[in-house]
Amino acid sequence: MKNNESIKSIPSNRLQFFPVMMFAIVMGLSGLSLVFKKLSEVLYFPSIVGILFTLLSTIIFFLILGNYLYKLLKYKEEVKTEITHPIRINFFAAISISILILSILYRHSLDDLSQIFFIVGAIIHIGLTFYTMKFWINNNLEIQHSNPAWFIPIVGNLIVPIAGKGFIDDSILYFYFSIGIFFWIILFSIILNRIIFHKQFAPKFMPTLFILIAPPAIGFLSYIKLTGELDFFAHILYSLGLFFTILVFTMYKNYINIKFFISWWAFTFPMAAITLATILMYELTAFSFYAILSYALMVITTIVVFLVAKETIAHMRKKEICIME
């Protein structure tokens, strides 16, 4: 009895449980910022919206980064536990992806800052790619550990050519692109096997199904950035991104009743990715269908981001985030 009372008397420090998944917030907000920025360039959308969201994304990135670095200093063991966790390890790449997206956002406005973000993001991301692959090879993982979040550290390499075109030689960008596109196919096979032949995801991981949209959508953006051609392969990538978007929306019943988790942010960045891909399709084809679809997807993405942000703020106020699971 005394032991139980002593345990209860230990104050809970929420910083100790500040999850690395918080960087998914930056991915979602900065992804929406890219959508507004691209719309202003291609479809006459007010540019001020993209600028404001870029500033918001930057501020939130540094706030989350500051908190996580403080956690690293004060609770090294907690960070070590996360980076050796079979599921949470994948979210560390959200840090480097956030930096790369910031690089894209500041391109053509603050080129020097953009280049710094790119170099830092690209180096960290390839390091996390090798670390994650080594972790998968050296540890006995269970099929239940697999989920679409596995795409983040490996397939996230597809973002590097989008951010790096013009900063470094294309041969290096093709290196990153090759890793991302190859392992998208491999990991998709593993995850599809897990989805079909094994138990369903726990409710908190259901939003990660939206991540299926991101690899072909980002792959399409990356491929066009490298080649500048809307060829057969580019059409395949875009069409697959659109297919997965339609698929996850036909499964809406899987999401409507799930309790809020920070994993809800997995809804956001993939939606931004397919929206950006659709805007680019309009830019390349001038087909009015893509213009209409671009605005429709922008509205959906904006609503999704605002709803998830609203729930995040509400649960933060209730102190239901950054607690022991």
N, C-alpha and C positions, 0 to 999 in steps of 0.2 A: 504494500500500500504506500509506504513512504517513497519507494522507487518511482511509482506512478506519479505521485505528487511532485517529485523533483523534476521529472521529465516535463510535466505540464508547466512548471514554473520557468523553464528555459525560454527566454524571449525569442520569438521568430524573427529572423532578419531576412526581409524579402529579397535583398540583394543577393543573398546566398542562392536563391532559387530563380534568379533572373535568367531566362532561357535564351540560348543562342538563336532559337526560332524567332526572336523579336526582330531579327534582321529581315524577315519576310515582310514586315511592315514597310520597310524602305523599298523593297522590290516592288511591292504593290503601288505605293505612292509615286515612286519614280517612273514606273511603267506607265501610269496614268499621265504623268507629266510629259512623257514622250509622245503619248497619243495626242494631247492638246497641242504640243509643239509641232508635230507632223501635220495635224489638221490645219494649223495656221499657215503652213507652208504650201499646202496642196489644195485645201478646200475652203479657204477664206474664213477660217475660224479666228476669233479675236486672239492675238498673240499674248496679251497680258495674262490670260488664264494659264498658259504654259509657263510663263515666267514666274508667276506666283507659286505654282505647284512645284516648280524646280527649287525655289528658295525653301519652301516647306519641306521638301524631300531631303534637301541638304542639311537643314537644321535638325530634323529628326534622325538622320543618319549619324550625325556627330553626337547627339544626345544618347542614342543607343550604344554607339561605339564607346563613348566615355564611361557609361555605366558598366559595359561588359569588361573594359580594361580595368576598371576599379574592382570588379569582381575577381578578375584574374590576379590582381595584386593581393586582395584580401582573402580570397577563397580558392586558392590554386587547386586544391583537391576536387572541388566541385567542377571546375573547368576540365580537369583531367578526366573526371567521370563522364562528362558530356562528350569529350572528343574520343573516348574509347567506348561509347555507347553505340550499339549496332544501328540504331535509328537516328539519334541526334547528331551523330558524326556528319551526316549528309548535309545538315543545315549550316555548317561552318562555311561552306562555299557560298552561302547567301551573303556573307560579308564581302567577298571579292566580286561577286556579281553586282552587288549594290554599288561598289566603287566603279565598276566598268560602266554601269548605266549612268552614273553621275558624269563620267567622262563623255558619254554620248550627249548628255544634256547640255554640257558646256562647250561642245564643239561649235566653232564658228562665232562664239561670243567671247569666250576666254580660252583661247587655244592652248596657251601655256599650262593653265590649270587642268584643262582636259587631258593634255599629254601626261602630266604627272599622275592624274587619276588612272589613266590607261596603263602606264608602266607598273604602278603599284598593284593595280587590280589583276593584270595579266600574270605578274610574277607570283602573287599570292595564290591565284587560281590554279596555275599549273602545279604549284607545290601541294595544294590541297588535293588535286587530282591524283598525284602519285601517292600521297599519304593514304587517301581513301582506298585506292586500289590495293595498296600493300596491306591495309587493314582487312579488306575482304579476303585476300589470299591467305593471310596468316591466321585467321580466326575461323572457328567453326560456327558459321551463321546458320540460322534456321530459316526455312522458307517464309515463316510468319514475320520475319524481320524485313522482308522486301515490301516495298510500296513505291509509288511513283516519285517520292522524294529522292530516291536513288538517282534520278536524272540530274539533280541539282549539281553535284560536284563534277560529274563526268560530261554530261551533255551540255552543261553550262559553258563549256569551251567554245560553243558556237557563237557566243556573244562577243568573244574577243575580236574576230574579224570586223564586226560591225563597229566596234569602238576604235580599232587600230588601223583601219584603212587610211593610208597616207602618213602614218606615224612611223611604221617600220616596213621592211620588205615583205611583199606578198607571200614569199615562201614560208615565212614564219607563221603568217595568218592561215595558210593552207594546212600547216602542221596542227594548229588548234582545231580548224574545221574538220580535219580528218578524224581526230580523236572523237569529237562530239558526234559526228554523223554515224561513225562505225558503232560506237557503244550505245547510241540510241537504239539501233536495231537489236543488239544483243540484250540490253537491259529490258527493252520492251517485251521480248520473248519470255524472259524470266518472270516479269511482272504479270503478263497475261496468263502464264501458267499458274501463278499464285492466285490470281483473281478467279479463274475458271475452276481449277481443280482442288482448291483448298478453302478454308473458312473465310468468310467475308471479313473485310477490314473492321476493326473496332470503330465505333462512331466517330472518335476524334480524328481518325485518318481518312474518313470519307471525302473531305474536301480535297485531299491530295489527288483524287481522280482527275481533277481539273488540270493537273500538271501534265497529263497526257497531251493536252493541246499545245503546250509550249515547244517541245522539240521540233516538230515539223514547221511551226510558225516561225520560230527563231531561225531554224535551218534555212527557210525560204529567204528571210531578210539577209542572212549571212551570205548565202549563195549569190544573191543578186548584188550584194556589196562587192563580192570578189570578182564576179564575172561580168556584171552589167547586162546580162542577157536573160530574158524571160523565155527560156527554152522548155523542152519537155520535162526535164528533171525539176525545174523550178515549179512548173504547174503541178507536178506530183506532190511536192512538198506542201504547197499552198492548199491543195485539195484535201490532203490528209489532215492538215490543221483545221480546215473547215469541217471535215467529217467528224473529228473528235469533239469539236465544239457542239455540233448538233447532237452527238451521242450523249455527252454529259448532261445536256439540257433535257433530253428525253428521259433521263434518270432522275428528274427533279425530286421525286418522292424519297430518294435516298438522303436528301439533304435538309428537307424542310422542317424536320422535327428533331434534328440533332442539337444537343446542348452546345453552347459556345465554348470553343477552345481557341487558342492562339493560332491553331492550324487552319482556322477559317481564312487566314490571309492567303492560303493556297488558291482560293477562288480568284484572286485579283490579278497577279502578274500574268498568268496564262491568258486571261481575257484581254489584257492590254496587248499581249503578243499577237493574238489573232486580229485584233483591231488594227494594229500597226501594219501587219501583213496585208490586210484588205485595203488600207489606204495606199500602200505601195502598189498593189494590183491596179487600183484606179489610176495612179500616177503613170504606170507603164502602159495601160491599155486605153485609158479615157472612156472606158465602158461605164455608162451611168449607173448600172446595177451595183457596181462596186462602190460608187459614191454614196448611194442610198444605204447600202449595207454598212459602210464605214460609219455613217452617222448613227445608225441603229445600234451597232456594236459599241460605239462610244458612249451612248446613253446607258446601255446595259452595264458596261464596265464602270462608268461613273456611279451608277446606283449601287452596284455591288461594293465598290470601294467605300462609299459613304456609309452603307449599312454595316459593313464589317468594322469600319473605324468607329462608328457610333456604339456598337456593341463592345468594342475593345475599351473605349473610354468609360462606358458604364460599368464594366467589370473591374476596371482599374480602381474606380471610385469605391466599389464594394470590397476592394482588396482581395479579389478572387483570381488575380494574375500574380505570378511570381510567388507561388506557394508550393509547398511540398506536394508532389503527386502521390 
